[in-house]
């Protein structure tokens, strides 16, 4: 067993991190105090960061043994010297980064290092990144910073130049399927189909393999796009896709908001049906605002996942049109892909791919999701 077992297809990155963890024990060259982990969504940036933190805290004979107290505590998310900042909203706030920088000054209490992980560092605005700059430039002794982001360009040059870069690659579908079979006990055939449909995104592949609702959403989104022949069809399909994303976001986040409000009522001595006094309403409003921001983030993520599925669908159409001989991503939609490939030209398919990418950019730039998706769906008419 190793802390790196869940990193599918990342042999080169694992070798670098293992050498760095070994150097951290001996004090030899190879260990760096500031890291920038990059790679496309689903490549395992956060998993790699947690695994590296475990390897640094490992006390076993072999670095990253996965069995000692240090490894197990980090992997369980309960090691006192490993802290993770993850954004549940659209941006990481200045206050949360300042708090993390302040805690970074403390010396390790249980392990050999104090490890600070910032997931999705690309969600920091420039003023937020500047708060982090000095902490990364001159970290306290026995402190390690790990920033995770899709691309090095997603952070300021000043941050990038002070971190050691580690790039994770997209694993093959076969590697992801092997992980799902070994770790989650999923049927090999189902695991491979899910890994291909998720384009090797480990989290999405697991959801498709184990969650019937996730499979149903993907199928409805693809069939909705397949059925677009008129402008009316496009408007209906766009509304349905956005509604599914909203329903997914609400189902994911509503329970947490309700639990937080119930806990606050209990703390303040209020019964479930008791009217909130005016002097306490600000606390309940803060919970509601946070829940709304989380829902916005989850809705955008769900929409983006749906658009990525559409990109893969029309990528398959283009492969068939060009007779490229490459394996299709959506093996369960072969007949639909063939029909669309016969009804469109390759240049037209490329235009559609561009329109789907444009819709993703518009949504990330705060364009109303329904307007962006409607404009995209209209381009799918055939």
N, C-alpha and C positions, 0 to 999 in steps of 0.2 A: 504493500500500500504506500502511496505517496500523496502529498498535498496537491500535486500537479495532475492527478489522475483524471480530473474533470475538464482538463484543457485538451479538447479534441484537435488533433492535427497541428499542434504548435510545438513541434520538437525543437526547432531552432530557438524559440523564445524560452522554452523550459531550460535548455542548456545554458543560456545566458543568465537566467535567474538563479539557477543552481550554483553556477560558479560565483556569482555575486554573494549568495548566502554563505557559501563556504569561505569566501574571503572575509566576510563580516566576522567570522569566528576567529580567524587567524590574524586579522589585521593587515593582510597583504593587499596589494593593488587589485582592483576589480569591483570594489564596493563603492556605490555612489549614494549620496544622501538625498538627491532629488531626481525623480523619474517621471517620464511622460510616456504612458502606455497609449498607443494609438492602434486603431484597427476598425474595420467596418462593423456596423451593428450586428450582434450575434457572434462575433469572433471570440468573445470571452474576455474582454478587457477587465471587467470587475472581478471575474473569477480568477484571472491571473494576478490581480492586485491582492486579493485575499490570500491566494496560495503563496505568493511571495512573502506577505506579512507572516504567514504561518511558518515558512521556512526560516525567516529571520528570528522567530521566537522559539524555534525548535531546539530541544535539548537532547534529542536522540542521537545515537551513534552516527546515523546517516542523516544528512541535512534534508529536512522536509519529510520525515518518516511517516507523519500522519497519525502516529499512535501516542506520542508523548503528551504531557499536559499542555505544553505550549501550543502544539499543533491543534489539538482537539478544542482548546478554548477559542482559538482564532477562528477555526472553521465553524464553530457554533455561534460566533458573533458575541462572545462574552469575555474576551481577553481585555483586562483593564488598560493595557498599553497600546491597544489598536482601536482607533476611532475612524469612523467612516461618515463622510458628509455626502448625502444623496439628495438630490432635488426631487421633490414630488410635485413641484409647480414648474412654470415655464422658465424661470430664472432663479439662480442662486443668489440669495440676498447678501448685502454687505455685512449685516449683523451676524449672520451665521458663520461667515468666513472669519470675521474678527474674533468670534468666540472660539473657533477652532484654532486660530493662530495663538490665542491666549493660552489655551490648554496645551499647545505644543511645547510651551516653555517648561512644563513639568518634566522631571526626570522619570525614567521607567520605574515602575513599582514591583513588577513581577518578572517581566522578561528582560531581554538584553537591549531591546530597542523600543522607542516610542514611534509608532507608525501611524501616519495620518493619510487617509485615502480620500481623495475627492473624486467621486464618480461624476461623469458628465461635466467635466470642467469647462466644456464649450458653452455651458449655460450661464457662465459668469460674464457680466458686463465689464467693460474696461475699468470702470472705477472699482469694481469688486476685485478684479485681478490685481490691481495695484496694491490692494491691501495685503495680498498674498505674496507679492514680489519679494519684499525684504526677508520674510520668513524662509522662503526658498533659497534666496541668495546667501543668507548667513544662518543656516539652521543650528539650533542648539546641539551640543554633543549627544550622541546616541539617539538622534532623531532622523527619521526617514519620511519624506513626502512622496506620495504616488498620485499623480494626476492622470485621469482617464478621459480620453476624448477621441472622436472618430479620426481626426486628421491633425497633424502638427499645426496646420494653418488655422485651426480653431482657437488657438491661444495666442497671446501677444508674443511678438518676437523676443521681447525681454525675458519672458517666462521660458520660452522654448530654448533659448540659448543657455539657460542655467540648469536645464534638466538633461538627463541621459535618456535618449529615446529608445523605445522598444516597440517595434511594429508587429502586430499580430495579423495573421493572414486568414482568409476565409477557408475553413476546413472543407474537405470534400464531404459530399453527402454520405459516403460510405463510413467515414470517420465519425460523423455525427450519429449515424445509425448505430454504430458499434457502441458508442457511449450510452445511448438510450437503452440498448439491450442490456449492457453490463450494469449500469447504474440504476435504471428504473424498471428493469424486467419486462420491457415492451417486446412484443412479438417482432422478430427480425424483419419480416416483410412489411408490416405496418410502419416500423421505425424508418425503413428506407424510403417508403413513399412519403412519409411526413417530412423527413429530412430534405428530400428533393423539393417538395412543395414549399417548404420554408426557406429554401435557398441556403441551406446550411446554417441558419440562425438557430442555435441550440434551444433557446427558450421557446421560440415559436414552434420548432419541431416537436418539442415535448408537449406543448399545448394541443397541437393538431393530432398527436398520437394518443392523447389521454382524455381530451375534453371534447365531447360530442358537440357542444355549443360552438366551440372554436371552429370545428370542421364545418358545421352548418353555416356559420357566418361567411367563411371563405367561399363555400360552394354557392351561396346566394349572391355574393358580390360578383363572382365570375359569371354566373348564369345571367345576372342582371345586365352586365356589359355585353355578353353574347347576344342578348335579345334586343339590343338597341338598333332599330332600323329607321325610326323617324325622330323628329325633334320631341314629340310627345313622349315617346319611349325613353328618350334621354332624360327628360325632366323627372319622369317617374322613377327611373333607375337611380338617379342622383339623390332624390329624396329618400329612397329606401336605404341606400348605402349610408347616408349621413345619419338617418334614424337608428340604424343598427349600431353605428359607432357611439351615438349618444346613449343608447340603452346599455351598451357594454360599459361605458364610463360610469354611468349612474349605478349599475349593479356592483361595480368594483369598489366605488368610493362611498356609497351611501351608508353602509353598515358602520364604517369607521367614524363618520361624522356623528351618527346617532349614538355610538358608544362614548365618544368624547363628550357629547352634551349630557348624556346620562351620568357620566363620571363627575362632571362639573356640578350638576345638580346635587349629587350625593355629597360632594365635598362642601358645598355651600349650605347643605341642610334643607334643600328644596325637594318637595315631593314631585313625582313625574308630571302631575297636572297643575301644580301651583304656578301662579303668575310670577314672572321674573321681576323683582324690584328694579326701578330705574337705575339705581347705582350699580347694579350687577349686569345690566344689559350689554355693556361694552365687552365683557368677557365672552358672552354668548355670541355676540356679533363677530368677534375675532375667530371663533370656532367655525361659524358659518362662512366667513370670508375664506378661511384656509381650505375648507371643504370645496368651495366653489373653484378656487385656483387649482386644486388637485383634479377636480372633474374636468376642467379645461385642458389640463395637461394630458389626462387619460384619454379624452376625446380626440385630441390631436394625434396622440400615439396610435389610437385605434384606426383613425382615418389614414394615417401614414402607412400602417401595416396593410390596409386594404388596397391602397394605391400601389404599394410594392408588389402585392399579388397580381394586380392588373398589369404592371410592367412585365412581370415574369410571363403572364399569359400572352401578351403581344410579342414578347421576345421569342416565345415558342412559335408564334405565327410566322415571324420573320425567318426563323431557322428552317421551317418547312418550306417557305417560299424560295429561300436561297439554296435549299437542299444541302445544308451545311454538314449534316451527318452527326451533329452534336445531340447528346441525350436531352430530351425535353424535361422541363421542370414539372409541368402539370400533366403527369402521365394519366390521370383520371379524366382528362378533358381532351383526349386525342382526337375524337371525331369532331368536336366543336372547333378545335384549332385548325383541323384540316379544312373544314367548311369555310371558315373566315379566310384562310390562306388562299383559297380558290376565288374568293369574291373580292379581294383587294390586291393591289400591286405592292411590291416591296417598298417603293418610295412612300406610298400612302401609309403603310404600317410604320415606317420610320417617323412620319409626321405625328401619328397617334402616340408613339412612345415619347416624342417631344412634348406633346400636350399633357400627358400624364405626369411627366417630370415637372412641367410648368405648374400644374395644379398643386403638387407637393410644395414647390417654392412659394406659391401664393398663400397657402395655408400657414406655412411657417412665418410668413410676413404679415400675419393677422388679417388677411382677406377673409371675408365671411365664408366659412366652409361650404355652405350650400351653393353659393355663387360660383366658387372655384370648381366644385365638382360638377355642377351643371354645365359649365363651359367645356369641361373636359369630356363629359358624356356626349355632348353634341358632336364632338369630333369623331366619335366612334361610329356614327351612322354609316350604314352600308346598304 
